[in-house]
């Protein structure tokens, strides 16, 4: 941050590379990346396949696909802040177990979250895959036993929502917590590098998981892809746990951070631990302010009875709330190669393989952002990198604006695809910039809660897109909306 009265040039000053060696064991870093890859691959397989499953179950309509998307987004909107609070406060259960039986002293905060995350995520995908298999194999249920058909569809939606919520818990644990703890005491570029690699893994999964799943669907069947999804999660859950627990046991900083969280809820500190960093700063230090203190305590207790409201209050007190809201606003759009835009492009006569190529190019451009971001961040700082990247995205989206004035529907669609694909460079660079600001500027005691609320806010805007898809289910009507957004 700039000091008062000091004006820095917009491009900043190039920082000299640090001579300090990276002491993070490369094998443990590889384990972390491999575990994250397996977890993200499962999520990306389901993310791509579920729309095709829903369209197959209820043909010639986006209704079921849009409903599933709305349920998934709504689950994060409603329960995202609670997931963040749960990840942050699970230590209290560690304390309770430790007091009851000291033999369980090694049941640390991170280990509990890790176990619950992997168990719920993989089990939810297994259940969802199994219900999809039943719906595809017994396709006549829709006409012979509609109650059973709807029950399986509802179970699929619930399982998918649980999988997404557990994935959110894992994202908070790994991306918002572990990465920060692991890189503490290292040069700033170490955190930047790990953030970029983790985002790169996610984007690579987003690129190749749909490709392999698409080949399986095209050359075998939808049912085979659902079976593959179920078996993948049943097998990889054990590998993922071994990889992550190896990282936890091999990096002492993670155990120390877990113990710090446990100590905040020790018997002598229970009262203080329930307060956030901002609340501790406003506590009066004089006895004469007891009345004001009682009033504030009453209000705080009232807020704490509404967990979501308490989490939002913590989020809104952060310095990074404006960048977080700016990032969330980018989710209210159909300008992405998702279900709605894909269906709209197909209605305009764009061949499926061309849409697939466009999606691939978009993913490659996004992956390139994970290489561009560390270089820009080291030269012009995190905040300036975010500013330059968001303007870069806006400039690329001018192609989408130009497509409105093109008479040829095919040329207009191609311009739309080009604008969306090229804008991914600025989009993902901006995403990395905001994430790193949150990692650097949010206190450890609030980090998990803020991560949960941020994802909830993003899903709120995403939900609005799916709601629009439910009410405007005619694919031809989406093209004008896409151009305007």
N, C-alpha and C positions, 0 to 999 in steps of 0.2 A: 504494500500500500504506500501511496505517496504521503510524505509528511506535509503538514500545513505550510503553505507558502512556497512549496517547491513544485515546479511544473516540469514534468518529464516529457520527452518527445513521444509522439504517438507510437512509433515503432520500438521505443525502448532501447536499451543497450544490450548488446549480446553478452551473455554470461559465459565466463570461462568454465570449461568442463572441470568437474571436481576430480582431484587426484586420488580421492579416497576409494579404496577397493570395495566392491560390493561383497559383503560377507555373507549374504544369504546363500545357503548351500544350493547349488544348481539342481541337485537331484530332488530336493524338497520343492523347489519352484516348479520343476517338471511335474511332480505329483499333484501340486495344486492346480496347474493348468490342465492336466489330464482329467482330474476329477471334475473340474468345471466344464470341460468339453463333453464328458459323458452326460452330465446333468443337463446341459444346454441342448445337446443333440436330442435327448428324449423330448424336451419341451418343444423344440422346433419341428420334430416329426409330427407330433400331435397338432401343433398350430397349423401346419400345412394340410394335414389329412382331414381334420375335423370338418372343414368346409365341404370337402368332396363327399365325406360320409353323409352329411346332412342334406346335400343336394341330391344324392342317390336315394336317400330314404324318403325325401319329399321332392320329387322331380319338378322341373320347370318353374321353380320358385326359389327366391332367396330367403323366404320366410324363416325356415328352421335354422339356416346358417346365421341370419341376422339375430334371431332370438338367442342362439347359443352365444354369439359375440356379446350381446347385451347382458346376458347372465354372467358371463365371465368378467366383463368390465365392471358390472354392478357389484360383484363380490369383492373386488379390490377397492371399489369406491367405499363400500360400507365397512369392510373388515380390514382394509389395508392399514389404517392407523392402529387398529387393535393388534395386528400382527407385529408391527413395529414395537408397540408397548410390551407385547408378550415376549419378544426376543430380548428386550431390555430388562424386563422384570423377572424373567425365569430364574434368576439367581435366588430369589426368595425361596423357591422350592428347594434349591440346593442347600440353602441355610437350614430349612426345616428338616430335611433329611439328615444333614450333618449333626444337628442338635439331637435328633432322636437316636441316631446310630452313628458314632464317629467312624465306623468302618467304611462309610460311604463318602469319606472326605474327598475322594478323587472324582466324585460325580460333579464335574465342573460345569459351569455355565455353557461354554462353547460345545462341550460334548453332548449335553442334553439337546440343545438346539439342532446340532448336527444329526443326531439319531432321529429325532422327530421329523425334521425336514425330509430326510431321505426316505424314511418309512412311509410318510403320508404321500409324498410326491409319487414315488414309484407304485405304491399300492393303488393310488387313485388312477394312475394311467393304466394299470392292469385291469381294474374294474371297468374303466371307460372303454378300453379295448375289447373286453369280454362282452359288454352290452352291445357294442357296435357289431361284433361278430354275430351275436344273436339276431340283431335287427336285419343284417344282410342275409344271413342264412335262412331265417324264417321271414322272408319278405311278405308273405301272405298275412302276417299278423294284422296289418293295417286294415284288412277287410274282414278277417275272421275273428279277431279278438282285439278290438281297438283299445280296450282298457290296458291289456298287457303291452301293446305297442307304445302307448303314451307313457306307461310306467317305465319302460326301458329308455325312452327318450329323456324323461325327467332324470332318471338315474345317471344317464350319460352326462347331462348338463351339470348335475350336482358333483359328480366325480371330476369333471373337467374344472369346475370352479375350485374344488379342494386342491387339485393339482396346481392350479395357478397360485393359490394362496400359499401353499407350501413352497413353491418355487420362489415366491416373493421373500419368504423367510430365509431361504438359502441365498438369495441375492443380497439381502441386507447383511447376512453373516459374512459372506465372502467378499463382496465388492465394497461394502460400506464399513466393515469392521476389520476383518482379517488383514486385508491389504494395507490398511492404515497402520495397524499394530505391527505387522511384519516389517514395514519400511521405517518405523520410528528409529531415529538415530542414524539414518542413512542420508545421503545427499538427496535433495528434492527431486532430482531427475529419476531416482529409483522408483518413487511413487508414480511419477508420470509414465515410466516405462511399464510398470505392472498394470496400471489402468488401461494402457493402450493394448497390451497383449490380451488381457481379459476381454476387452471389447472386441478385439480381432477374432478371438475364439468364438464369441457369440455370433458375429457376422459370418464367419466361415460356416458355422453350423446352419445359419439361416440360409446360406447359399446352397450347400451340398446336401443337407438333409431332405429338402423338397425334391432335389434332383433324383436322388436314389429312391426315395419313396415314390416319386412319379414314375420312374422306370418300373418299379414293382407293380404299381397299379395298372400301368399301360400294358405290360407284357405278361402279367399273371392275373391279378384281380384285386379288387378293393378288399375282399375278405382276407387275402394273403397279406396285405399291408397291415391290417388290423391284428392279425396273428403275429406278424413280425414285431409290431409295436409292443404287444403284450409280452412276448418272450424277451425282447430287448430290456425292458424294465425289470423283469423278473431276474435276469442274469446280472445286469450292470449295477444293481443296488449294492451288492456285496463288494464289487470292485471299487465303487465310489466311496463307500464307507472306509475301506482299507486305505485308499489314497489320502482321503482327508484326515483320518486319524493319524496317519504317518506324519503328515505335515504338522498337526497339533503337537504330537509327541516330540517331533524333531526341532521345533522352534520354541525355545524357552519363553520368548516374549508373549506368545499366545497364552501359555499357562499363567504367566505373571499378570496379564490383563484380566484373565478369568478370575484370578484370586483378588484383584483389585475390586472387581464387581462384587465378589462375595463379601469382601470386607466392608463395602458400603452398606450392606444389610446385616452386619454383625449386631448383637443385642444392644450394644452401646451406641449404635449409630442408626438404628432403624428410623427414628424420627427425622433425622437429618437427610437420610438417603432418599426419602420420598420427595424431596424438593429438587427442582431443577436448578441449574447453575444461575439462571436469572432470578429465581425466587430467593436464593441465598443472599444475593446482592442487595435485595430490597428489605431484608429483615431488619427491624430497628434494633439498635444496640443499647438504647436507654430504657430504664424501667418505666419512665414516664409515658412511654408509647404503648403500654400494654393494651389499652382499649383499641387502638388502631391495629395492633397486632392480632387481637382477637377477631376483629372484623375481617381482616385479610385472611386469617386462617379459616374462618367460616366460609368465605367465598371460595378459597382454594379447595376446601373439603367438598363444597357443593359441586365444583367443577370436576373434581376427581370422581364423583359418582357418575359422571357421564364420560366414559373413557375416551370416546371419539373427540368430544369437545376439549378435553384436557390435552389430548395429543395435538389437536389443531392449535391450541393456545401456545404450546411449546414451539410448534413450527413457525407461527407468526411472529414470535419473538426473536427469531434468528436473523442475522445480518444478510443471509443468502436467500431470503424469501422472494425477493424480486427476480433474481435469476431463475429460481425454481419455478415460479409462476410463468415466466417467459418460456421455459422449456416445456411446461405442461401445455401451454397454448398451442404448441406445434402439433399436438396430438389430435386436435379438432380439425381434421382434414381427411379427405378421401384421396389425396395426392400421394398415394403409396401403392406399391404393387400387392395390395391385399385383395380380399374377396370381392369387395364392392367395385374397385377399379378394374379388376380382371374381368368381372362379368360385364361391366360397361364397355370395355374395349372389345370383348367378343361380340357384343351386340352391334358394334360398328364395323364388324367384318375383319378385324385383325386376327390373323391365324394364331392358334394356340402356341405354336413353336416360336413365333415372333414375340409374343408376350413373355414366353419363357426366357428368350434371349434378353429382352429388356429387363426382366427381373434379375437375370444373372449379371448384366452390366451394372445395374443399380447396386447389387451386393458388392461387386468388385470395387466400384467407386467408394462405397462405404468402408470397405476394408482399407483402401488407400488412405482414408482419413486417420486410421490408427498409426500410420507411418508419418503423416504430415503433422499431426498434433504435437508429438514430442519435440520436433524441430522448432515449430512456431513457439511453443510454450517456453522453451529454453532461451529464445531470443527476444520475445516481446511480452512475456508474462502471461499468466493464465487468463486474466480479465481481458486483456487486449486480444488474445487469441479468440476468445468467445465473441468479441465485437466484430472482428474481421470475418469470422466464420459465418455469423448470422447474416451479415451483409452479402457474403458470397452466396449463401443459399437463396436469398431474396433475388439476387441478380440472375441466377440460373432459372428461377421460376418465372422470369419474364418471358421465357419461351412458352410457358403455359398460357400466359396472358396473350401472346401473339397468336396462339392457336384459336382463340375466340374469333379472330377476324379473317381466318382462312376459310374459303368457301368449300374446298374439298374435304369431305369428312375423314378420308383416309389420311391425308396430309396433316389435318388437324390432330388426329389421334397420335400420329407419329411425333409431332411436335410436343404434344402433351407428355408422351413417354420420355422423350429426350430431356425435357425440362425436369421431370421428376427424377430421372436417373442421375443427371449431373448435379442436382441439388443435394444429393446424399453426402457429398464431400463436406459441404458446410454444415449440414444437419448433424452428422456424427461427430464432427470436430467441436461443434457447440455443445453437444451432449457430454463429451469428455471434459470440456472446460467447466461446465456447471457441476458435474460430479466431483471434480477435484476441488472446486471452491467449497463444496459442502464437506469434503473430507478434511480440508485444512482449517475451516472456520467454525465448524459446529463442534461444541464441547463433547467429550467422550460420553458424558452422562446422557446427552440428548441425541446422539448420533443415530441409534436404531429407530427411535421414535420419529425423527425427522425423515429418515429413509422410508418408513412406512407411509407417512402422510404424503410425501412427494409422489410415491407410486399411486396412492389413492387419488391425488389431484390429477395426475396424468390419465388415470383410468376414467375419471369423471368426464374429461374432454373426449376420450376415446368412446365412452358410452354414448355420448351425444351423437357421434357419427353413426353408431349401429342403430340407435333409435331412429335416426333419419332414414337408414336403410330399411327399417321395418315399415315405415309409413310411405316411403317411396320405393316400393319393391320392383317397379318397372325399370328394367336395366337401361332402357333407352332414355329415361328421364334423368339418369345420374350423370351423363356426360356434361350437360350444361352446368350442373352443380359443381362438378369437378373443376371445370374451367374457372368458375367464379371463385372457388375457394383458394 
